[in-house]
Amino acid sequence: MSETPINDLLNQIQVGNEDALIQLHEEFSTPVYSVAYRVLGNSQDAEEVTQDVFLKLWDKAYSFDSDKGKFISWILTITRRSAIDRLRKRDRRDPPENSISMDAAPYLWETKLGTEDMTDLQRSLLSVLGELPDTQRDAIYLSYFHGMSHSDISAHLNRPLGTVKSHIRLGMQKLRAIWTQPTTQIDSERRYSS
Amino acid sequence: MTREDLLNLIPAYAIGALDDDEQIALENLLKTDAEAQERLQDYTAIADILTFAVPERPAPAHLKADLKARLAARPKIVPKDTPVQNITPSKSPRLLSFTSVAIASAAILLLVLGFWFVMTQLEPQLAPNEGLFNEIVAQANIDRFAVAPVSADDASGELVVASGGEQSVLRIASLPDISEDQSYQLWVITGDTVQSIGIFHWTTGHGPYFVPIQQPITEIGTIAMTIEPFEGSPLGNEPTGDILFGVEVAS
């Protein structure tokens, strides 16, 4: 779905059109549910977060600013944060078993982003993410998808704090090296519009 | 920490990996350091893309009907521009009997009373201390300090301080909800001293909430809030939860 119809639907939501929200739900419930499940590791909590995200959208559709990025990035960021909040309230921050490294070959979201929406740069970045040493990728995932701080990860993995900090820094620096490498004009323009 | 140490924390900051003390120190650098801001922009964009590294998992089919049911249970949003109904006067007025006048007068009296009742019900109900907040905002020469989200990304609000610094009220909204066995706890941090200034049992984090601050503004470095057990932090004047937001008063 292109951004223009999304903006139209968001405008419709602001004046109380429930069908507009249902349309967005049909289009984006799977990515939202996928991210929520990735964080929470069970379908019941993931369903709750998915519905909460769309009800937030119902209440606050006005807060999306298309100048700042794509709708899917925006709604998935809200989803991840909501899921992490739920994880914290559950008072069980340990990630589900086998969840840390299960994204060794990152999914590219082709069905939702389409070839025209995902730049080569973004594909390269996800590819490099899959090639990071497990220690670096695990530390990044534990923070990003489970809301863990350096100290939390150090305790969870039983690794020295300094080692955890290094793993995150080095992994992210490798991704930034891809991000900032010289590239085509088109990618340059789209770099910050993910 | 040196500037270089702080710059090295930016990748972790972008994915939310910093502990509170590191986060506060880095955010101070980010206020003024252009290179730090540029690096953060890169890492934030990268962090956004990490979301797409998630295996696709189809949403259960029943969620659509469930969402419709939840919407039906919520109040409708009414568009502001409701159609105006035209009322046309009668073309040929005629004399009225005493009875008709009496009935009409009674009806008008009922209408007036009804209108008064409805209007009093429609008057906006101010939240506790919202009036004091509005009074300060209406004054000249006030100071305002923004709520800066830390772990509560959506937290918003501001501290308004009346001229002279003797009265101040903190407005807070969009905090994460808490469970029944938890509380919000507000702290004043000045130098190395941390002091609890209130425990709040709000049923949701949505707000807005208005909290008068009793301490003279000159004695406040930073105001912060955490989520704690129902009775407050078990450590007394030391928070145990993540800092939800900060309001930096002392510059």
HADDOCK unambig.tbl for C-alpha pairs under 7 A between the chains (distance, minus, plus):
assign (segid A and resid 15 and name CA) (segid B and resid 77 and name CA) 6.39 0.50 0.50
assign (segid A and resid 15 and name CA) (segid B and resid 78 and name CA) 6.74 0.50 0.50
assign (segid A and resid 15 and name CA) (segid B and resid 79 and name CA) 5.31 0.50 0.50
assign (segid A and resid 16 and name CA) (segid B and resid 76 and name CA) 6.61 0.50 0.50
assign (segid A and resid 16 and name CA) (segid B and resid 77 and name CA) 4.85 0.50 0.50
assign (segid A and resid 16 and name CA) (segid B and resid 78 and name CA) 6.62 0.50 0.50
assign (segid A and resid 29 and name CA) (segid B and resid 59 and name CA) 5.96 0.50 0.50
assign (segid A and resid 30 and name CA) (segid B and resid 57 and name CA) 6.43 0.50 0.50
assign (segid A and resid 30 and name CA) (segid B and resid 58 and name CA) 4.95 0.50 0.50
assign (segid A and resid 30 and name CA) (segid B and resid 59 and name CA) 4.58 0.50 0.50
assign (segid A and resid 31 and name CA) (segid B and resid 56 and name CA) 6.70 0.50 0.50
assign (segid A and resid 33 and name CA) (segid B and resid 57 and name CA) 6.96 0.50 0.50
assign (segid A and resid 33 and name CA) (segid B and resid 59 and name CA) 5.59 0.50 0.50
assign (segid A and resid 34 and name CA) (segid B and resid 54 and name CA) 6.84 0.50 0.50
assign (segid A and resid 34 and name CA) (segid B and resid 55 and name CA) 6.77 0.50 0.50
assign (segid A and resid 34 and name CA) (segid B and resid 56 and name CA) 5.45 0.50 0.50
assign (segid A and resid 34 and name CA) (segid B and resid 57 and name CA) 4.88 0.50 0.50
assign (segid A and resid 35 and name CA) (segid B and resid 54 and name CA) 6.38 0.50 0.50
assign (segid A and resid 38 and name CA) (segid B and resid 54 and name CA) 6.74 0.50 0.50
assign (segid A and resid 51 and name CA) (segid B and resid 67 and name CA) 6.45 0.50 0.50
assign (segid A and resid 73 and name CA) (segid B and resid 48 and name CA) 6.38 0.50 0.50
assign (segid A and resid 76 and name CA) (segid B and resid 51 and name CA) 6.97 0.50 0.50
assign (segid A and resid 103 and name CA) (segid B and resid 53 and name CA) 6.65 0.50 0.50
assign (segid A and resid 103 and name CA) (segid B and resid 54 and name CA) 6.53 0.50 0.50
assign (segid A and resid 103 and name CA) (segid B and resid 55 and name CA) 6.93 0.50 0.50
assign (segid A and resid 106 and name CA) (segid B and resid 53 and name CA) 4.37 0.50 0.50
assign (segid A and resid 106 and name CA) (segid B and resid 54 and name CA) 6.33 0.50 0.50
assign (segid A and resid 107 and name CA) (segid B and resid 52 and name CA) 6.68 0.50 0.50
assign (segid A and resid 107 and name CA) (segid B and resid 53 and name CA) 5.15 0.50 0.50
assign (segid A and resid 107 and name CA) (segid B and resid 54 and name CA) 5.79 0.50 0.50
assign (segid A and resid 107 and name CA) (segid B and resid 55 and name CA) 5.33 0.50 0.50
assign (segid A and resid 108 and name CA) (segid B and resid 52 and name CA) 6.20 0.50 0.50
assign (segid A and resid 108 and name CA) (segid B and resid 53 and name CA) 6.53 0.50 0.50
assign (segid A and resid 109 and name CA) (segid B and resid 52 and name CA) 6.19 0.50 0.50
assign (segid A and resid 126 and name CA) (segid B and resid 53 and name CA) 6.72 0.50 0.50
assign (segid A and resid 143 and name CA) (segid B and resid 15 and name CA) 6.34 0.50 0.50
assign (segid A and resid 143 and name CA) (segid B and resid 16 and name CA) 6.22 0.50 0.50
assign (segid A and resid 143 and name CA) (segid B and resid 17 and name CA) 5.27 0.50 0.50
assign (segid A and resid 144 and name CA) (segid B and resid 15 and name CA) 5.12 0.50 0.50
assign (segid A and resid 144 and name CA) (segid B and resid 16 and name CA) 6.48 0.50 0.50
assign (segid A and resid 147 and name CA) (segid B and resid 16 and name CA) 6.55 0.50 0.50
assign (segid A and resid 148 and name CA) (segid B and resid 17 and name CA) 6.01 0.50 0.50
assign (segid A and resid 149 and name CA) (segid B and resid 16 and name CA) 6.79 0.50 0.50
assign (segid A and resid 149 and name CA) (segid B and resid 17 and name CA) 4.01 0.50 0.50
assign (segid A and resid 149 and name CA) (segid B and resid 18 and name CA) 5.25 0.50 0.50
assign (segid A and resid 149 and name CA) (segid B and resid 19 and name CA) 5.60 0.50 0.50
assign (segid A and resid 150 and name CA) (segid B and resid 17 and name CA) 5.42 0.50 0.50
assign (segid A and resid 150 and name CA) (segid B and resid 18 and name CA) 5.95 0.50 0.50
assign (segid A and resid 150 and name CA) (segid B and resid 19 and name CA) 6.50 0.50 0.50
assign (segid A and resid 151 and name CA) (segid B and resid 19 and name CA) 6.97 0.50 0.50
assign (segid A and resid 168 and name CA) (segid B and resid 12 and name CA) 6.35 0.50 0.50
assign (segid A and resid 169 and name CA) (segid B and resid 8 and name CA) 6.98 0.50 0.50
assign (segid A and resid 169 and name CA) (segid B and resid 11 and name CA) 5.81 0.50 0.50
assign (segid A and resid 169 and name CA) (segid B and resid 12 and name CA) 6.49 0.50 0.50
assign (segid A and resid 172 and name CA) (segid B and resid 11 and name CA) 5.88 0.50 0.50
assign (segid A and resid 176 and name CA) (segid B and resid 42 and name CA) 6.93 0.50 0.50
assign (segid A and resid 176 and name CA) (segid B and resid 43 and name CA) 6.80 0.50 0.50
assign (segid A and resid 192 and name CA) (segid B and resid 45 and name CA) 6.23 0.50 0.50
